[in-house]
């Protein structure tokens, strides 16, 4: 649910480990692309890259990659063809990729005199959590812990890529009503904060969903309960229970939902 906009697409989570945080001057020391291609076959590409410069101690302290690890490894030019082929026209997923990973990768391609690959779209999980108004902190580790996603090998490219992909699936499931549009429209919303509210484009709107209670405060969407009013409007009940337990206590009282039968169904669902 909520993933129809990705049907038939190559979807690859993307992460870099680098010599530093400058997208203009720093270099890649590790890259990972993890996901599936357009026919559903698994993709797992991960490699160390020789940056042809010393890795600063501060960077090594974060990702655990040292000069000795990349000594003898091929430089970026050796990997460019495969990276280009994987990313070109794919939906690329990652955390802060629009402002960091992709610009840094693009500059690596330009240094070797090549045009960088052009993804079909970028689904940046940092942009998503801001658009759905999740509370801070917004770093990948904190968001994974909040959503029950293991990140045992944080700051290795493959682990961070896989975690961002799981986070992406969780966010697009929990906020499915916000992802019922074309890939192009969803990316525009992530970048600019504007998304058409025409129900014919978005799919069924809240008012089109079956009502659980007599006033329609809770709606039913493919077996999921969706809050249709107030500050959590559009969110699934299970997400609200995780983020705001006190609100659930109020919701399950006569002050929240007047319909006792509906309250009992929600209690059973959450138990």
HUCOR-V926938 format. One record per run of one state. SS is the DSSP state (helix for helix, strand for strand, loop for the rest). FROM is the first residue (numbers start at 1). TO is the last residue. If there is no record, write none. Layout:
ss: [SS:SS]
from: [FROM:FROM]
to: [TO:TO]
This chain:
ss: [loop:helix:loop:strand:loop:strand:loop:strand:loop:strand:loop:helix:loop:helix:loop:strand:helix:loop:strand:loop:helix:loop:strand:helix:loop:helix:loop:helix:loop:helix:loop:helix:loop:helix:loop:helix:loop:strand:loop:strand:loop:strand:loop:helix:loop:strand:helix:loop:helix:loop:helix:loop]
from: [1:4:7:11:19:28:37:42:49:50:51:57:64:67:71:75:76:88:91:95:97:112:121:125:132:140:147:157:175:176:180:183:193:199:203:206:209:210:212:218:222:224:228:230:233:236:237:244:245:252:260:271]
to: [3:6:10:18:27:36:41:48:49:50:56:63:66:70:74:75:87:90:94:96:111:120:124:131:139:146:156:174:175:179:182:192:198:202:205:208:209:211:217:221:223:227:229:232:235:236:243:244:251:259:270:271]
